[in-house]
Amino acid sequence: MTNTSGPNTTANTPNTTSPSSAEPESGNPSQLAPGLTEAGVTDAWALAQAHRDSLDNVTYTERSYRSVHTNETLLQNVSTTLMRGHGERYIYEFRTYGTEDAPIPNLTVFRNDSTLVQRISYENGTVAYTGPENAATPQTEQYGNVYSILSASNTTVVRSVERNSTTLYQVTSVGAPSESSTYAGVSNYEMSALVDSDGLVHEYELSYRTTRDGQAVNIADSLRFTHLGETVVQPPEWVVEVEQ
């Protein structure tokens, strides 16, 4: 994906090996994770389920990026950050800019055991606060769209990489999305994901070309999970000021 969709974290990664080197003598692809073999994704639902299970009852930080542009103009760039703490604690941030009108303003939502408050920041510098009756609820389901990208097209595993003593398998798309997938009808579709042996999709990147409102656009998406078990959610300074 392009730089406007976030950093390319699958490139220039040290200590890479070919997954085919571990293929058994029988010629049958080795099982790398639930629903994933050296040949690619064999069961997208099982792999997506394993991804969700890996995030249950653990803190984490999830960052996503999306850019929408024509050949010459950036129409929209959207970034979100969800810091998921213990229990119902989280901080959710939504940021956007570009020539298109934003679907919602830039906002931050904080929640802990006793508070749910939202801070909205407008282009003219105005800042507004709202309580739980009107606060936005982030997408907290834990698939992170991974089922859609894992099931969209045929895939293959091109290599394994070592990161923080964890082996990750790079899964890439092969060919166009199927007619039954979320991305049916798009062109120039490319997807790359890093998956560990438990089925957790640590990150993915995809890009494609489609038509929106009669205009050809290029879309790039990325998502990354970090700080598993290490994310701590603390109230921002503005929350303390609002509560006083």
BAKETI-847832 format. One record per residue: x, y, z of N, C-alpha, C, O in turn; residue in three letters. Coordinates in pm, whole numbers. Atoms other than C-alpha are relative to their C-alpha. Layout:
<dotors>
{dotor {X,Y,Z},{X,Y,Z},{X,Y,Z},{X,Y,Z},"ALA"}
...
</dotors>
This chain:
<dotors>
{dotor {83,-119,0},{0,0,0},{87,124,0},{207,115,23},"MET"}
{dotor {-75,-123,12},{104,363,-37},{35,55,136},{-18,11,238},"THR"}
{dotor {-41,-60,-127},{272,576,227},{-115,67,70},{-116,73,193},"ASN"}
{dotor {111,-66,-66},{-54,761,289},{-87,-97,76},{-172,-55,153},"THR"}
{dotor {79,98,-74},{-202,438,421},{73,-47,124},{21,-132,197},"SER"}
{dotor {-73,39,-120},{62,406,691},{133,-62,-39},{158,-85,-157},"GLY"}
{dotor {-133,51,29},{413,267,720},{-4,-140,-56},{-88,-221,-16},"PRO"}
{dotor {-10,134,56},{510,-36,515},{83,-84,95},{206,-72,97},"ASN"}
{dotor {-70,74,-104},{598,-280,791},{41,-138,-45},{103,-211,32},"THR"}
{dotor {-38,132,45},{642,-589,578},{127,3,-83},{179,-102,-121},"THR"}
{dotor {-120,-10,83},{940,-456,383},{123,14,87},{117,59,201},"ALA"}
{dotor {-129,-16,-66},{1305,-466,479},{4,-64,138},{61,-8,231},"ASN"}
{dotor {2,70,-128},{1245,-717,759},{113,-102,3},{123,-183,-89},"THR"}
{dotor {-115,90,-3},{1557,-908,867},{-40,-142,32},{-153,-169,71},"PRO"}
{dotor {15,138,-39},{1598,-1281,921},{-119,-65,-67},{-207,-119,0},"ASN"}
{dotor {109,63,74},{1365,-1405,649},{43,-135,-51},{159,-156,-88},"THR"}
{dotor {-24,133,53},{1337,-1765,542},{-116,-40,-87},{-226,13,-74},"THR"}
{dotor {107,49,86},{1140,-1946,279},{-78,-108,71},{-18,-204,121},"SER"}
{dotor {78,102,-69},{849,-2144,426},{9,-134,-70},{-16,-237,-6},"PRO"}
{dotor {-5,127,71},{897,-2408,157},{112,-90,51},{109,-212,29},"SER"}
{dotor {-111,80,-50},{1220,-2517,326},{-43,-96,108},{27,-193,137},"SER"}
{dotor {49,88,-107},{1011,-2675,602},{-103,-99,-51},{-164,-171,29},"ALA"}
{dotor {102,88,55},{784,-2867,367},{41,-145,18},{154,-181,-14},"GLU"}
{dotor {-35,139,-25},{770,-3236,460},{25,-76,-129},{-16,-33,-237},"PRO"}
{dotor {-36,78,116},{900,-3505,229},{-122,-50,-76},{-113,-72,-197},"GLU"}
{dotor {120,49,65},{546,-3622,153},{-54,98,-103},{-133,60,-190},"SER"}
{dotor {48,-101,93},{487,-3296,-35},{-125,69,47},{-168,165,-17},"GLY"}
{dotor {118,-67,-52},{184,-3205,174},{42,126,73},{136,123,152},"ASN"}
{dotor {-37,-126,-66},{194,-2841,289},{-10,-11,152},{-104,-70,204},"PRO"}
{dotor {2,0,-146},{278,-2795,657},{-105,97,53},{-130,201,-7},"SER"}
{dotor {94,-88,-67},{20,-2646,889},{79,106,76},{162,73,160},"GLN"}
{dotor {-72,-109,-64},{146,-2304,999},{-80,65,110},{-24,111,210},"LEU"}
{dotor {92,-61,-96},{-158,-2172,1189},{-138,-56,-31},{-156,-117,-137},"ALA"}
{dotor {135,47,33},{-529,-2257,1212},{-47,57,-133},{-54,178,-151},"PRO"}
{dotor {49,-46,130},{-659,-2243,855},{108,50,-94},{76,104,-200},"GLY"}
{dotor {-110,-49,83},{-313,-2161,714},{106,-107,-16},{156,-160,83},"LEU"}
{dotor {-110,89,29},{-61,-2389,544},{101,74,-87},{81,190,-122},"THR"}
{dotor {-100,-61,87},{249,-2323,337},{-56,33,-137},{-1,116,-210},"GLU"}
{dotor {62,-27,130},{20,-2329,34},{-86,125,3},{-124,177,-103},"ALA"}
{dotor {85,-119,-12},{-183,-2035,168},{-114,-24,98},{-112,-119,176},"GLY"}
{dotor {117,11,-88},{-512,-1983,348},{-91,-111,-51},{-136,-109,-165},"VAL"}
{dotor {88,111,36},{-717,-2302,346},{-137,12,65},{-234,-45,15},"THR"}
{dotor {128,-19,-70},{-991,-2196,590},{2,140,62},{50,159,174},"ASP"}
{dotor {-5,-139,-46},{-1037,-1819,622},{-78,20,128},{-39,100,213},"ALA"}
{dotor {81,-16,-122},{-1307,-1854,887},{75,-50,122},{73,15,226},"TRP"}
{dotor {-76,53,-113},{-1090,-2074,1111},{114,93,37},{144,112,155},"ALA"}
{dotor {-111,-92,-28},{-800,-1832,1076},{-50,130,62},{12,182,154},"LEU"}
{dotor {58,-122,-59},{-1021,-1529,1148},{-45,-26,143},{-31,60,230},"ALA"}
{dotor {42,36,-135},{-1163,-1710,1452},{120,-7,94},{114,40,207},"GLN"}
{dotor {-121,8,-81},{-812,-1784,1579},{55,139,29},{105,166,138},"ALA"}
{dotor {-42,-139,-18},{-725,-1417,1527},{-81,66,112},{-24,130,201},"HIS"}
{dotor {85,-59,-104},{-1020,-1309,1738},{31,-59,137},{41,14,236},"ARG"}
{dotor {-29,65,-128},{-945,-1566,2008},{132,48,59},{147,57,181},"ASP"}
{dotor {-130,-47,-48},{-587,-1438,2028},{-10,136,68},{75,172,148},"SER"}
{dotor {17,-134,-57},{-720,-1093,2120},{-95,3,119},{-111,106,184},"LEU"}
{dotor {90,5,-115},{-969,-1209,2382},{79,13,130},{184,-49,147},"ASP"}
{dotor {-56,-13,-135},{-886,-1102,2737},{147,42,1},{223,2,89},"ASN"}
{dotor {-135,-54,2},{-566,-925,2638},{-7,146,-43},{-91,183,-125},"VAL"}
{dotor {-4,-140,41},{-482,-557,2609},{80,11,-130},{168,-71,-156},"THR"}
{dotor {-72,-17,126},{-362,-429,2273},{-25,140,-54},{-114,211,-8},"TYR"}
{dotor {19,-125,73},{-326,-126,2047},{-21,-33,-147},{58,-106,-207},"THR"}
{dotor {35,27,139},{-488,-133,1704},{3,132,-78},{-65,228,-40},"GLU"}
{dotor {-9,-120,83},{-399,124,1436},{-38,-35,-143},{8,-134,-199},"ARG"}
{dotor {40,21,139},{-562,150,1096},{17,128,-79},{11,239,-25},"SER"}
{dotor {-18,-113,90},{-504,376,797},{-77,-29,-130},{-83,-144,-176},"TYR"}
{dotor {62,11,132},{-699,440,478},{27,127,-78},{11,237,-26},"ARG"}
{dotor {-14,-114,89},{-616,665,187},{-82,-26,-125},{-88,-137,-177},"SER"}
{dotor {80,4,123},{-841,741,-108},{49,113,-88},{46,229,-46},"VAL"}
{dotor {-52,-105,86},{-695,928,-402},{-20,-36,-147},{-29,-153,-184},"HIS"}
{dotor {-6,18,144},{-716,977,-774},{147,-7,-39},{233,-16,49},"THR"}
{dotor {-140,6,40},{-401,967,-980},{80,120,49},{202,111,65},"ASN"}
{dotor {-71,-122,-36},{-317,1320,-872},{-44,65,131},{28,148,186},"GLU"}
{dotor {57,-72,-114},{-534,1421,-576},{-33,-94,114},{-98,-197,95},"THR"}
{dotor {40,71,-119},{-562,1292,-222},{-141,45,38},{-162,161,70},"LEU"}
{dotor {137,-33,-36},{-934,1279,-153},{-24,-10,150},{-92,73,210},"LEU"}
{dotor {23,19,-143},{-923,1146,199},{107,-90,59},{148,-189,-1},"GLN"}
{dotor {-91,84,-76},{-681,1008,453},{-57,-14,140},{-80,86,208},"ASN"}
{dotor {65,26,-129},{-826,845,765},{91,-90,83},{142,-190,33},"VAL"}
{dotor {-75,86,-92},{-641,705,1065},{-82,-18,127},{-147,75,175},"SER"}
{dotor {66,28,-128},{-783,539,1375},{98,-72,90},{184,-148,45},"THR"}
{dotor {-78,71,-101},{-620,422,1694},{-94,-43,111},{-169,38,166},"THR"}
{dotor {78,53,-111},{-787,198,1949},{97,-63,99},{163,-162,68},"LEU"}
{dotor {-78,57,-109},{-604,136,2276},{-97,-73,91},{-174,-10,164},"MET"}
{dotor {93,82,-76},{-791,-151,2439},{67,-46,129},{167,-118,126},"ARG"}
{dotor {-54,38,-129},{-726,-191,2810},{-79,-114,61},{-154,-183,-8},"GLY"}
{dotor {72,105,-71},{-861,-428,3070},{-147,40,16},{-180,158,25},"HIS"}
{dotor {142,-26,-17},{-1236,-463,3105},{-55,80,-117},{-32,47,-233},"GLY"}
{dotor {60,-86,103},{-1423,-190,2919},{83,126,-27},{34,219,-91},"GLU"}
{dotor {-83,-120,17},{-1136,59,2922},{53,10,-142},{103,-88,-198},"ARG"}
{dotor {-63,-23,130},{-1032,209,2592},{12,149,-29},{-57,232,30},"TYR"}
{dotor {-9,-132,61},{-921,522,2411},{-8,-21,-151},{66,-101,-208},"ILE"}
{dotor {20,12,144},{-1039,561,2053},{20,136,-64},{-42,234,-23},"TYR"}
{dotor {-26,-125,71},{-907,827,1816},{-29,-17,-148},{7,-117,-209},"GLU"}
{dotor {33,-3,142},{-1036,914,1469},{51,131,-57},{17,238,-8},"PHE"}
{dotor {-57,-118,63},{-844,1154,1246},{-17,-10,-151},{-1,-118,-208},"ARG"}
{dotor {17,1,144},{-910,1255,885},{37,136,-59},{22,240,5},"THR"}
{dotor {-22,-123,76},{-803,1511,627},{-3,-35,-148},{1,-152,-184},"TYR"}
{dotor {7,19,144},{-821,1559,251},{-97,99,-61},{-151,186,8},"GLY"}
{dotor {88,-94,69},{-1028,1738,-9},{-147,-37,15},{-234,48,-4},"THR"}
{dotor {138,41,-22},{-1343,1536,63},{-45,36,140},{35,45,233},"GLU"}
{dotor {55,-24,-133},{-1574,1618,350},{13,-127,84},{-11,-237,36},"ASP"}
{dotor {-15,114,-90},{-1506,1395,649},{-137,-53,41},{-230,24,63},"ALA"}
{dotor {128,57,-44},{-1784,1152,745},{-35,40,143},{-152,59,176},"PRO"}
{dotor {19,-50,-137},{-1736,1254,1109},{122,86,33},{227,68,-28},"ILE"}
{dotor {-114,-85,-35},{-1513,1519,1272},{110,-81,69},{89,-197,106},"PRO"}
{dotor {-105,61,-80},{-1183,1440,1438},{-49,-14,144},{-101,81,202},"ASN"}
{dotor {53,20,-134},{-1268,1288,1772},{87,-96,79},{165,-173,23},"LEU"}
{dotor {-63,92,-94},{-1133,1107,2076},{-106,-43,101},{-178,41,155},"THR"}
{dotor {94,54,-98},{-1341,881,2300},{80,-71,108},{169,-150,79},"VAL"}
{dotor {-65,68,-113},{-1229,771,2646},{-107,-70,83},{-214,-15,111},"PHE"}
{dotor {91,73,-87},{-1395,504,2854},{79,-77,104},{180,-141,74},"ARG"}
{dotor {-49,88,-105},{-1316,346,3188},{-119,-54,77},{-231,-52,25},"ASN"}
{dotor {109,64,-74},{-1522,180,3460},{-110,97,40},{-223,55,68},"ASP"}
{dotor {99,-95,-50},{-1701,502,3554},{-29,114,-97},{-120,193,-73},"SER"}
{dotor {11,-117,87},{-1665,744,3260},{-5,-42,-147},{65,-134,-189},"THR"}
{dotor {0,9,145},{-1753,763,2892},{-19,142,-53},{-126,200,-38},"LEU"}
{dotor {5,-139,44},{-1672,1099,2734},{70,12,-135},{165,-60,-164},"VAL"}
{dotor {-52,-19,135},{-1598,1223,2383},{42,145,-21},{-26,237,23},"GLN"}
{dotor {-51,-132,35},{-1393,1517,2259},{0,13,-152},{62,-68,-220},"ARG"}
{dotor {8,-23,143},{-1470,1654,1911},{75,128,-34},{56,231,31},"ILE"}
{dotor {-80,-114,43},{-1230,1888,1735},{-36,36,-143},{-21,-46,-234},"SER"}
{dotor {43,-44,133},{-1357,2092,1437},{110,80,-69},{204,127,-4},"TYR"}
{dotor {-103,-68,78},{-1157,2254,1157},{18,146,41},{128,200,29},"GLU"}
{dotor {-10,-141,-38},{-1235,2605,1284},{60,20,139},{66,132,189},"ASN"}
{dotor {-63,-10,-130},{-1067,2524,1615},{-94,-23,117},{-50,-31,231},"GLY"}
{dotor {98,24,-105},{-1388,2468,1810},{15,-140,56},{38,-236,-18},"THR"}
{dotor {-7,130,-67},{-1379,2187,2063},{-128,-20,79},{-173,71,149},"VAL"}
{dotor {124,30,-71},{-1691,2019,2201},{15,-134,72},{88,-222,29},"ALA"}
{dotor {-3,122,-80},{-1745,1752,2463},{-141,-55,12},{-238,20,16},"TYR"}
{dotor {130,62,-20},{-2025,1503,2501},{16,-122,88},{122,-185,91},"THR"}
{dotor {-1,114,-90},{-2114,1233,2750},{-46,-127,-67},{-53,-133,-190},"GLY"}
{dotor {33,132,55},{-2226,872,2707},{-125,-2,-87},{-141,-93,-169},"PRO"}
{dotor {123,2,78},{-2562,967,2558},{24,24,-149},{-56,-19,-232},"GLU"}
{dotor {-28,-31,140},{-2399,1089,2233},{140,-42,-46},{176,-18,-161},"ASN"}
{dotor {-137,37,37},{-2046,950,2236},{0,-110,-105},{-81,-203,-100},"ALA"}
{dotor {-14,102,103},{-1939,749,1933},{55,-128,61},{134,-124,155},"ALA"}
{dotor {-51,130,-45},{-1875,380,1984},{92,-55,-108},{47,-77,-221},"THR"}
{dotor {-92,53,102},{-1566,248,1806},{-36,-142,-37},{-107,-211,37},"PRO"}
{dotor {19,139,40},{-1571,-76,1615},{90,-87,85},{211,-94,63},"GLN"}
{dotor {-80,76,-95},{-1460,-304,1893},{-2,-149,-27},{61,-226,46},"THR"}
{dotor {-8,142,31},{-1525,-640,1728},{141,-30,-46},{207,55,-106},"GLU"}
{dotor {-143,25,6},{-1194,-815,1706},{46,-72,-126},{157,-126,-129},"GLN"}
{dotor {-48,58,126},{-1182,-948,1352},{89,98,-74},{181,56,-144},"TYR"}
{dotor {-80,-98,71},{-1040,-621,1219},{-5,-17,-149},{91,14,-219},"GLY"}
{dotor {20,21,143},{-1179,-708,875},{87,-112,-56},{97,-127,-178},"ASN"}
{dotor {-95,99,51},{-933,-997,854},{-69,-109,-81},{-11,-161,-176},"VAL"}
{dotor {68,105,78},{-1193,-1247,731},{-17,44,-145},{4,-34,-237},"TYR"}
{dotor {23,-50,136},{-1272,-1028,430},{127,-4,-83},{124,-42,-200},"SER"}
{dotor {-123,-5,79},{-910,-989,327},{61,-139,-16},{130,-165,-115},"ILE"}
{dotor {-56,135,10},{-817,-1353,394},{-79,-87,-97},{-26,-182,-153},"LEU"}
{dotor {86,82,86},{-1110,-1488,192},{-23,63,-137},{-91,3,-220},"SER"}
{dotor {31,-73,123},{-1108,-1235,-94},{54,-69,-125},{-12,-73,-228},"ALA"}
{dotor {-63,60,118},{-870,-1419,-327},{84,-119,44},{99,-145,163},"SER"}
{dotor {-97,104,-33},{-634,-1712,-347},{123,65,63},{153,181,36},"ASN"}
{dotor {-116,-54,-71},{-326,-1668,-130},{115,-99,-3},{98,-216,-38},"THR"}
{dotor {-116,86,-17},{21,-1804,-80},{86,57,112},{76,175,144},"THR"}
{dotor {-95,-44,-102},{285,-1787,193},{136,14,-68},{190,-84,-119},"VAL"}
{dotor {-123,-26,77},{597,-1627,48},{126,-10,85},{234,-34,30},"VAL"}
{dotor {-118,6,-85},{830,-1624,348},{-43,3,146},{-159,28,177},"ARG"}
{dotor {20,-21,-143},{862,-1627,726},{101,102,48},{211,111,-5},"SER"}
{dotor {-88,-101,-57},{1013,-1347,933},{0,-14,151},{-97,-62,210},"VAL"}
{dotor {-11,2,-145},{1132,-1322,1291},{-14,141,53},{57,232,10},"GLU"}
{dotor {18,-131,-62},{1008,-1032,1500},{-24,-19,148},{-121,-82,189},"ARG"}
{dotor {12,12,-146},{1060,-1008,1875},{-16,-146,42},{-101,-180,125},"ASN"}
{dotor {-4,144,-31},{1131,-1383,1890},{-128,-73,-40},{-153,-185,6},"SER"}
{dotor {122,62,50},{801,-1459,1714},{13,-21,-151},{53,71,-223},"THR"}
{dotor {-2,28,143},{782,-1627,1374},{-131,46,-62},{-239,8,-17},"THR"}
{dotor {117,-49,72},{544,-1449,1137},{8,-47,-144},{115,-49,-204},"LEU"}
{dotor {8,49,137},{429,-1583,802},{-65,107,-88},{-174,156,-58},"TYR"}
{dotor {53,-101,90},{380,-1340,516},{-91,-66,-103},{-48,-147,-185},"GLN"}
{dotor {103,53,90},{60,-1422,331},{-32,108,-103},{-59,222,-66},"VAL"}
{dotor {30,-98,104},{0,-1251,-3},{-110,-53,-91},{-132,-174,-102},"THR"}
{dotor {107,35,93},{-286,-1247,-251},{57,-52,-130},{168,-16,-171},"SER"}
{dotor {-36,54,131},{-270,-1439,-576},{-122,16,-91},{-222,-54,-75},"VAL"}
{dotor {110,-18,93},{-494,-1314,-855},{-106,96,51},{-93,155,158},"GLY"}
{dotor {108,-93,-30},{-813,-1111,-854},{-93,-57,107},{-101,-179,124},"ALA"}
{dotor {98,47,-98},{-1076,-1128,-577},{-111,-79,-68},{-143,-56,-184},"PRO"}
{dotor {109,79,54},{-1356,-1379,-624},{-127,85,-9},{-138,189,55},"SER"}
{dotor {124,-75,21},{-1701,-1265,-735},{-86,6,125},{-172,93,137},"GLU"}
{dotor {80,1,-123},{-1845,-1351,-393},{65,76,114},{9,83,224},"SER"}
{dotor {-72,-65,-108},{-1590,-1151,-194},{-42,146,15},{-111,202,-70},"SER"}
{dotor {26,-142,-26},{-1614,-804,-43},{61,88,-107},{11,198,-133},"THR"}
{dotor {-74,-83,95},{-1372,-679,-308},{-26,-41,-145},{54,-11,-234},"TYR"}
{dotor {35,41,136},{-1544,-828,-613},{-10,121,-92},{-69,223,-57},"ALA"}
{dotor {12,-106,100},{-1506,-614,-923},{109,104,3},{116,187,-87},"GLY"}
{dotor {-108,-99,-3},{-1204,-412,-813},{115,-48,-87},{120,-166,-124},"VAL"}
{dotor {-118,36,79},{-880,-406,-1013},{126,32,80},{121,101,181},"SER"}
{dotor {-131,-24,-63},{-511,-402,-918},{1,-38,147},{65,28,229},"ASN"}
{dotor {11,40,-140},{-592,-587,-597},{129,-66,47},{179,-159,-16},"TYR"}
{dotor {-118,58,-62},{-291,-663,-377},{-19,-1,152},{-66,96,210},"GLU"}
{dotor {13,14,-146},{-287,-789,-17},{122,-71,54},{174,-164,-7},"MET"}
{dotor {-109,66,-70},{-10,-881,224},{-30,6,149},{-68,110,202},"SER"}
{dotor {28,6,-144},{-50,-995,586},{111,-78,69},{175,-164,9},"ALA"}
{dotor {-93,75,-84},{176,-1118,867},{-78,-70,109},{-149,-6,186},"LEU"}
{dotor {81,85,-90},{31,-1405,1073},{93,-86,83},{190,-141,31},"VAL"}
{dotor {-83,89,-82},{178,-1593,1369},{-64,-138,10},{-172,-162,-46},"ASP"}
{dotor {45,138,-5},{135,-1961,1454},{-129,-18,76},{-196,-121,61},"SER"}
{dotor {128,6,-71},{-161,-1887,1684},{-115,49,-86},{-232,33,-49},"ASP"}
{dotor {104,-53,88},{-349,-1726,1395},{-22,149,14},{-108,205,-54},"GLY"}
{dotor {15,-144,-14},{-310,-1367,1510},{56,70,-123},{172,50,-159},"LEU"}
{dotor {-46,-81,112},{-291,-1134,1211},{59,127,58},{-14,219,96},"VAL"}
{dotor {-66,-114,-61},{-35,-886,1338},{-18,127,-82},{-26,237,-27},"HIS"}
{dotor {21,-116,85},{-81,-659,1039},{-40,-45,-140},{-12,-158,-181},"GLU"}
{dotor {22,25,142},{-207,-640,687},{-1,132,-76},{-24,239,-19},"TYR"}
{dotor {6,-114,91},{-190,-405,391},{-69,-47,-128},{-44,-158,-175},"GLU"}
{dotor {60,32,128},{-405,-402,80},{-25,128,-78},{-41,236,-22},"LEU"}
{dotor {26,-113,88},{-459,-176,-216},{-77,-49,-121},{-64,-164,-162},"SER"}
{dotor {79,37,118},{-695,-174,-511},{-52,127,-66},{-48,236,-9},"TYR"}
{dotor {58,-109,76},{-855,45,-775},{-147,-32,-25},{-182,-144,-60},"ARG"}
{dotor {143,20,17},{-1229,95,-797},{-63,131,-48},{6,231,-67},"THR"}
{dotor {73,-120,42},{-1495,342,-906},{-95,42,112},{-169,-40,166},"THR"}
{dotor {86,-52,-105},{-1673,565,-655},{-62,130,-49},{7,224,-85},"ARG"}
{dotor {73,-117,51},{-1940,815,-754},{42,35,-142},{54,152,-178},"ASP"}
{dotor {-35,-21,139},{-1840,766,-1115},{144,38,-25},{182,67,-139},"GLY"}
{dotor {-141,-42,12},{-1474,846,-1047},{92,-115,37},{71,-181,139},"GLN"}
{dotor {-98,104,-30},{-1183,602,-1061},{90,46,115},{146,156,110},"ALA"}
{dotor {-81,-36,-116},{-999,601,-728},{89,-118,39},{57,-234,11},"VAL"}
{dotor {-89,100,-59},{-710,415,-567},{-20,2,151},{-18,108,213},"ASN"}
{dotor {23,11,-144},{-771,288,-213},{108,-88,60},{140,-194,7},"ILE"}
{dotor {-102,77,-72},{-506,169,29},{-41,-8,147},{-73,93,209},"ALA"}
{dotor {37,23,-140},{-584,17,369},{113,-74,71},{184,-154,10},"ASP"}
{dotor {-92,79,-81},{-362,-108,648},{-51,-5,143},{-124,83,188},"SER"}
{dotor {40,17,-139},{-412,-235,1000},{113,-72,72},{177,-161,16},"LEU"}
{dotor {-109,62,-76},{-166,-330,1273},{-38,-11,147},{-92,84,205},"ARG"}
{dotor {19,23,-142},{-195,-479,1622},{136,-3,68},{226,-75,26},"PHE"}
{dotor {-126,-7,-73},{83,-395,1870},{-26,3,149},{-140,14,194},"THR"}
{dotor {4,-14,-146},{161,-388,2242},{-102,-95,65},{-175,-57,157},"HIS"}
{dotor {90,99,-60},{-34,-705,2317},{43,-28,143},{159,-60,169},"LEU"}
{dotor {-27,22,-140},{-58,-742,2692},{76,113,67},{104,106,186},"GLY"}
{dotor {-79,-111,-54},{130,-414,2737},{-70,134,-11},{-16,235,34},"GLU"}
{dotor {73,-126,17},{-132,-150,2652},{-67,40,131},{-142,-37,190},"THR"}
{dotor {59,-55,-123},{-229,66,2950},{-82,122,-38},{-31,213,-103},"VAL"}
{dotor {89,-110,33},{-525,302,2920},{-11,94,120},{-59,56,227},"VAL"}
{dotor {9,-103,-101},{-499,623,3120},{-82,116,-55},{-77,143,-175},"GLN"}
{dotor {81,-111,50},{-739,920,3100},{87,114,-51},{181,154,18},"PRO"}
{dotor {-72,-119,48},{-609,1207,2882},{-24,118,93},{-118,117,172},"PRO"}
{dotor {12,-117,-88},{-560,1543,3052},{-135,68,-17},{-190,119,81},"GLU"}
{dotor {126,-70,21},{-876,1684,2891},{-116,-68,71},{-215,-3,103},"TRP"}
{dotor {106,70,-75},{-1088,1417,3062},{-6,51,141},{-114,75,196},"VAL"}
{dotor {-5,-51,-138},{-973,1536,3402},{-60,140,5},{-132,174,99},"VAL"}
{dotor {54,-136,2},{-1056,1896,3304},{-151,1,-17},{-219,82,46},"GLU"}
{dotor {144,6,22},{-1405,1802,3182},{-74,-43,125},{-183,7,155},"VAL"}
{dotor {65,52,-120},{-1484,1613,3501},{3,97,117},{-75,84,211},"GLU"}
{dotor {-10,-95,-112},{-1380,1905,3724},{-112,104,-3},{-118,190,84},"GLN"}
</dotors>
